[in-house]
Amino acid sequence: MKISKRNFLLAVPIAVISLEIYLGVVIGYIGALVLAGKETGKEGIVRSLKFDLGRYRFHLHHWVLGLGVIPLAVHYNFAFFSDQLVVGIMGGLAFQGIACYKDWHKVLFRVK
């Protein structure tokens, strides 16, 4: 996957606000590019979490996980890392998941 100029320029305001958040976003975005599937529907090095719920399947995308960790990082102020770095990493992970996949919004769907 190629990083577009538009996506790169979106990070400039973040860098002005906080260098730690900016570095975290870059780490999270690139990490997701490397570890997640290369395109919609393909499995990457780290497999997606999918749960069957009767006739439905719940797909826990990595962007959902990233957005879920952000409030925890802010609330509990993780002791091992700067909370801003963790928020940035999770934000970059979420941004990559939404920006790079066509099915990012399909979380719950019927199994055939």
TAUR-V88247 format. One record per residue. N is the residue number from 1. RES is the residue in one small letter. SS is DSSP state (@ for helix, = for strand, . for the rest). OMEGA is omega in whole degrees, -180 to 180 (NA if undefined). NEAR is the number of other ideal C-beta (glycine too) atoms within 12 Angstrom. Layout:
[[N;RES;SS;OMEGA;NEAR] [N;RES;SS;OMEGA;NEAR]]
This chain:
[[1;m;.;180;20] [2;k;.;177;11] [3;i;.;-177;21] [4;s;.;179;14] [5;k;@;179;10] [6;r;@;179;11] [7;n;@;179;23] [8;f;@;-178;19] [9;l;@;176;12] [10;l;@;-178;22] [11;a;.;-177;32] [12;v;@;178;15] [13;p;@;178;12] [14;i;@;-180;27] [15;a;@;179;19] [16;v;@;-179;10] [17;i;@;-177;17] [18;s;.;178;20] [19;l;@;179;17] [20;e;@;178;23] [21;i;@;180;31] [22;y;@;179;27] [23;l;@;177;26] [24;g;@;179;37] [25;v;@;179;40] [26;v;@;179;30] [27;i;@;-179;27] [28;g;@;-179;38] [29;y;@;-179;38] [30;i;@;177;24] [31;g;@;178;27] [32;a;@;177;37] [33;l;@;-177;29] [34;v;@;-171;17] [35;l;@;-178;21] [36;a;.;179;36] [37;g;.;-176;26] [38;k;.;178;18] [39;e;.;-178;14] [40;t;.;177;20] [41;g;.;-180;15] [42;k;.;177;16] [43;e;.;178;17] [44;g;.;177;24] [45;i;.;176;15] [46;v;.;-176;19] [47;r;.;178;14] [48;s;.;176;29] [49;l;=;-180;17] [50;k;=;-180;18] [51;f;=;175;15] [52;d;=;179;14] [53;l;=;-176;15] [54;g;.;179;10] [55;r;.;-178;11] [56;y;=;176;16] [57;r;=;178;19] [58;f;=;-180;20] [59;h;=;-179;29] [60;l;=;-179;22] [61;h;.;-180;32] [62;h;@;177;38] [63;w;@;177;33] [64;v;@;178;24] [65;l;@;179;24] [66;g;@;179;34] [67;l;@;178;26] [68;g;@;-179;19] [69;v;@;-177;28] [70;i;@;179;31] [71;p;@;177;17] [72;l;@;180;17] [73;a;@;-179;29] [74;v;@;-176;20] [75;h;@;-175;13] [76;y;@;179;15] [77;n;.;-175;16] [78;f;.;-174;21] [79;a;.;-173;9] [80;f;.;-179;10] [81;f;.;172;20] [82;s;.;180;20] [83;d;@;178;25] [84;q;@;178;25] [85;l;@;179;27] [86;v;@;178;32] [87;v;@;178;36] [88;g;@;179;36] [89;i;@;-179;35] [90;m;@;176;37] [91;g;@;177;39] [92;g;@;177;40] [93;l;@;180;38] [94;a;@;-179;32] [95;f;@;180;35] [96;q;@;-179;38] [97;g;@;-180;38] [98;i;@;-174;25] [99;a;@;-170;27] [100;c;.;-176;31] [101;y;.;180;28] [102;k;.;-176;14] [103;d;.;-175;19] [104;w;.;-176;26] [105;h;.;-179;15] [106;k;.;-178;22] [107;v;.;180;23] [108;l;=;-179;19] [109;f;=;-178;17] [110;r;=;177;12] [111;v;.;-178;14] [112;k;.;NA;6]]
